[in-house]
Amino acid sequence: MNFENTQVWGFEHAIRGMRNPKNSWAKSDSTFNGILANIGSADLKLMQTLIKSGSEHRKFLRQIFVSVDITAPMYWWSEFDTYKVSTVANSTSKMHKLASTPITFDCFEHDDFINTDCGSTFKDAQSAWQSFIEVLESLRNKFNETKEKKYWKELIRLLPESWLQKRTVTMNYENLLGMCSNGQRRHHKLNEWSGEDNPALKNFISWAKTLPYAQELLFQKTRMEELAEENVGLKSALKKLEANS
């Protein structure tokens, strides 16, 4: 998995618009140099208050935009594709380019690959991969030699979900807030999302934490999370009282 060419812009107009409802532009204390932002304490306090107040109040997040080239396996993209609102992606094409270059192990996601016993006709996972890649490469070569669509169709049909695809994605901080929340991808089973199995490998949450003001805007505790922690603390205190009574 890889993240390249990250660009973030829109802080200036987002903060200006955030202060429109109460005509409080004079209270803004942020400075800007092109797309770079130095957010002042007063603006940051208001931003964090609005974020905790709910989506109807934090509309400014939808005006802070992020563009990035993400190379990820198809099984990861199938989950990312559930975020359709306000996200746009332009991908490399399996339709046009799949048969143009040799198919090797590096065409697939294998960052955390472990060569395990398959419990099948293959000795282990590595042997299975080698045989499978030979089949795919044979189909690719037959298609290039004959131009018969049947070989291309079988190549597409047999292509594993771990096939790596690059997409240029545009989204906003509201999208990212949802993706990075505790209930969504922050603690996801896939390491490509959460990085919890192996933080050293590139993953979405680690990338999101590198964005400007990510910790203050995307990873601060929501009011619901604060209430949940308070509820857990209250239950713990009640249990202690019951045990001591």
C-alpha positions as CSV (number, residue, x, y, z in Angstrom):
1,M,0.0,0.0,0.0
2,N,1.2,3.5,-0.7
3,F,0.2,7.1,-0.4
4,E,1.7,9.7,-2.7
5,N,1.2,13.4,-3.9
6,T,-0.9,14.4,-0.9
7,Q,-2.3,17.9,-1.2
8,V,-4.5,19.8,1.3
9,W,-6.3,23.1,0.7
10,G,-9.3,25.2,1.7
11,F,-8.5,26.2,5.3
12,E,-8.8,29.9,4.6
13,H,-12.2,29.9,3.0
14,A,-13.5,27.2,5.4
15,I,-12.6,29.3,8.4
16,R,-14.0,32.4,6.9
17,G,-17.3,30.7,6.1
18,M,-17.3,29.1,9.6
19,R,-17.6,32.6,11.1
20,N,-20.4,33.7,8.7
21,P,-23.3,32.7,10.9
22,K,-22.5,35.1,13.7
23,N,-20.6,37.7,11.6
24,S,-17.5,37.0,13.8
25,W,-14.8,37.5,11.2
26,A,-13.0,40.0,13.4
27,K,-12.4,37.3,16.0
28,S,-10.5,35.1,13.5
29,D,-6.8,34.8,14.5
30,S,-5.5,32.5,11.8
31,T,-2.9,33.4,9.1
32,F,-2.4,32.0,5.7
33,N,0.4,31.7,3.2
34,G,-1.1,30.3,0.0
35,I,-2.6,27.0,0.9
36,L,-0.6,26.8,4.1
37,A,-2.6,27.6,7.3
38,N,-1.5,28.7,10.8
39,I,-4.7,28.3,12.7
40,G,-5.0,30.6,15.7
41,S,-6.3,29.4,19.1
42,A,-9.6,31.2,18.9
43,D,-10.4,29.7,15.5
44,L,-9.3,26.2,16.6
45,K,-11.5,26.4,19.7
46,L,-14.5,27.2,17.6
47,M,-13.7,24.5,15.1
48,Q,-13.4,21.9,17.8
49,T,-16.6,23.1,19.4
50,L,-18.5,22.8,16.1
51,I,-17.1,19.4,15.4
52,K,-18.4,18.1,18.7
53,S,-21.8,19.7,18.1
54,G,-22.6,17.5,15.1
55,S,-22.4,17.3,11.3
56,E,-25.0,20.1,10.8
57,H,-22.7,22.5,12.7
58,R,-19.3,21.5,11.3
59,K,-20.0,22.2,7.6
60,F,-16.7,23.9,7.4
61,L,-15.0,20.5,7.4
62,R,-16.6,19.8,4.0
63,Q,-14.7,22.8,2.6
64,I,-11.3,21.5,3.5
65,F,-10.1,19.3,0.6
66,V,-7.6,16.5,0.3
67,S,-6.2,14.9,-2.8
68,V,-3.9,11.9,-2.7
69,D,-2.7,9.0,-5.0
70,I,-3.5,5.7,-3.1
71,T,-2.1,2.4,-4.3
72,A,-4.1,-0.4,-2.6
73,P,-5.5,-3.9,-3.1
74,M,-8.9,-4.3,-4.6
75,Y,-10.3,-5.8,-1.3
76,W,-9.4,-2.5,0.4
77,W,-10.9,-0.4,-2.4
78,S,-14.2,-2.3,-2.2
79,E,-14.5,-1.0,1.4
80,F,-13.4,2.5,0.5
81,D,-16.1,2.6,-2.2
82,T,-18.8,2.7,0.5
83,Y,-17.8,6.3,1.0
84,K,-19.5,7.7,-2.1
85,V,-20.7,11.1,-0.8
86,S,-18.3,14.0,-1.6
87,T,-15.5,11.6,-2.7
88,V,-14.2,11.4,-6.3
89,A,-11.6,8.8,-7.6
90,N,-9.9,8.3,-11.0
91,S,-8.2,4.9,-11.2
92,T,-5.7,3.1,-13.4
93,S,-7.6,0.8,-15.8
94,K,-7.7,-3.0,-15.7
95,M,-9.8,-2.8,-18.8
96,H,-7.1,-1.1,-20.9
97,K,-3.8,-1.8,-19.2
98,L,-4.0,-5.2,-17.4
99,A,-2.4,-7.1,-20.3
100,S,0.3,-4.5,-21.1
101,T,2.9,-5.5,-18.5
102,P,4.1,-8.8,-17.0
103,I,2.1,-10.1,-13.9
104,T,4.4,-10.7,-11.0
105,F,4.1,-11.1,-7.2
106,D,4.7,-7.4,-6.8
107,C,1.5,-6.7,-8.7
108,F,-0.3,-7.9,-5.6
109,E,-0.5,-6.7,-2.0
110,H,1.9,-8.8,0.1
111,D,3.3,-6.3,2.7
112,D,2.2,-8.6,5.6
113,F,2.3,-11.9,3.7
114,I,3.1,-14.9,5.8
115,N,4.0,-18.2,4.0
116,T,1.5,-20.5,5.7
117,D,0.4,-24.1,5.2
118,C,-2.5,-24.1,2.7
119,G,-3.9,-27.5,3.7
120,S,-4.5,-28.3,0.0
121,T,-2.7,-29.6,-3.0
122,F,-0.1,-26.9,-2.7
123,K,2.8,-27.2,-0.2
124,D,2.3,-23.7,1.1
125,A,0.9,-20.3,0.3
126,Q,4.1,-19.3,-1.6
127,S,3.7,-22.3,-3.9
128,A,0.1,-21.5,-4.5
129,W,1.0,-17.9,-5.5
130,Q,3.7,-19.0,-7.9
131,S,1.3,-21.4,-9.7
132,F,-1.5,-18.9,-9.8
133,I,0.7,-16.1,-11.2
134,E,1.9,-18.6,-13.9
135,V,-1.7,-19.1,-14.9
136,L,-2.4,-15.4,-15.0
137,E,0.7,-14.6,-17.0
138,S,-0.1,-17.4,-19.4
139,L,-3.5,-16.0,-20.1
140,R,-2.0,-12.5,-20.5
141,N,0.5,-13.8,-23.1
142,K,-2.2,-15.8,-25.0
143,F,-4.3,-12.7,-25.2
144,N,-1.4,-10.6,-26.5
145,E,-0.5,-13.2,-29.1
146,T,-4.1,-13.9,-30.4
147,K,-6.1,-10.8,-29.3
148,E,-8.9,-13.3,-28.5
149,K,-11.2,-11.8,-25.9
150,K,-11.8,-15.1,-24.1
151,Y,-8.2,-15.0,-22.7
152,W,-8.6,-11.5,-21.5
153,K,-12.0,-12.4,-19.9
154,E,-10.6,-15.3,-18.0
155,L,-7.7,-13.1,-16.8
156,I,-10.1,-10.6,-15.4
157,R,-12.3,-13.3,-13.9
158,L,-9.3,-15.0,-12.1
159,L,-7.6,-11.8,-10.9
160,P,-7.3,-11.9,-7.1
161,E,-8.7,-9.3,-4.8
162,S,-5.1,-8.5,-3.7
163,W,-4.4,-6.9,-7.1
164,L,-3.0,-3.4,-6.5
165,Q,-4.7,-0.5,-8.1
166,K,-3.7,3.2,-8.0
167,R,-6.4,5.8,-7.7
168,T,-6.2,9.6,-7.4
169,V,-8.8,10.4,-4.7
170,T,-10.3,13.7,-3.7
171,M,-12.2,14.0,-0.5
172,N,-12.8,16.4,2.4
173,Y,-12.1,16.5,6.2
174,E,-15.7,15.5,6.9
175,N,-15.2,12.3,5.0
176,L,-12.0,11.7,6.9
177,L,-13.6,12.4,10.2
178,G,-16.0,9.6,9.6
179,M,-13.4,7.2,8.3
180,C,-11.1,7.9,11.2
181,S,-13.7,7.6,14.0
182,N,-13.6,4.8,16.5
183,G,-16.6,3.1,15.0
184,Q,-15.3,3.1,11.5
185,R,-11.7,2.4,10.4
186,R,-9.5,3.4,13.3
187,H,-9.6,-0.1,14.8
188,H,-10.4,-2.0,11.7
189,K,-9.4,-5.7,11.2
190,L,-7.5,-4.9,8.0
191,N,-4.1,-3.5,8.7
192,E,-4.4,-1.4,5.5
193,W,-7.0,0.6,7.4
194,S,-5.9,0.7,11.0
195,G,-2.2,-0.4,11.2
196,E,-3.0,-2.1,14.4
197,D,-1.4,-5.4,13.4
198,N,1.8,-3.8,12.1
199,P,2.0,0.0,12.5
200,A,5.3,0.0,10.6
201,L,3.4,-0.9,7.4
202,K,1.7,2.0,5.5
203,N,-2.0,2.3,6.4
204,F,-4.8,4.8,6.0
205,I,-5.0,5.9,9.6
206,S,-1.3,6.6,9.9
207,W,-1.4,8.6,6.6
208,A,-4.4,10.6,7.9
209,K,-2.5,11.5,11.0
210,T,0.1,13.3,8.8
211,L,-2.5,15.7,7.4
212,P,-2.5,19.4,8.7
213,Y,-4.3,19.7,12.1
214,A,-5.4,16.0,11.9
215,Q,-4.9,15.5,15.6
216,E,-6.9,18.6,16.5
217,L,-9.7,18.1,13.9
218,L,-9.9,14.4,13.0
219,F,-8.8,12.6,16.0
220,Q,-10.1,14.6,18.9
221,K,-12.7,12.8,21.0
222,T,-16.3,13.4,19.9
223,R,-19.0,14.2,22.4
224,M,-20.4,10.7,22.0
225,E,-17.0,9.2,22.8
226,E,-16.7,11.5,25.9
227,L,-20.1,10.4,27.1
228,A,-19.3,6.8,26.5
229,E,-16.1,7.1,28.6
230,E,-18.0,8.9,31.3
231,N,-20.6,6.1,31.3
232,V,-17.9,3.5,31.6
233,G,-16.3,5.4,34.4
234,L,-19.7,5.7,36.2
235,K,-20.4,2.0,35.9
236,S,-16.9,1.2,37.3
237,A,-17.5,3.5,40.2
238,L,-20.9,2.0,40.9
239,K,-19.4,-1.5,40.9
240,K,-16.8,-0.4,43.4
241,L,-19.4,1.1,45.7
242,E,-21.5,-2.2,45.5
243,A,-18.4,-4.3,46.3
244,N,-17.6,-2.1,49.3
245,S,-21.1,-1.9,50.6
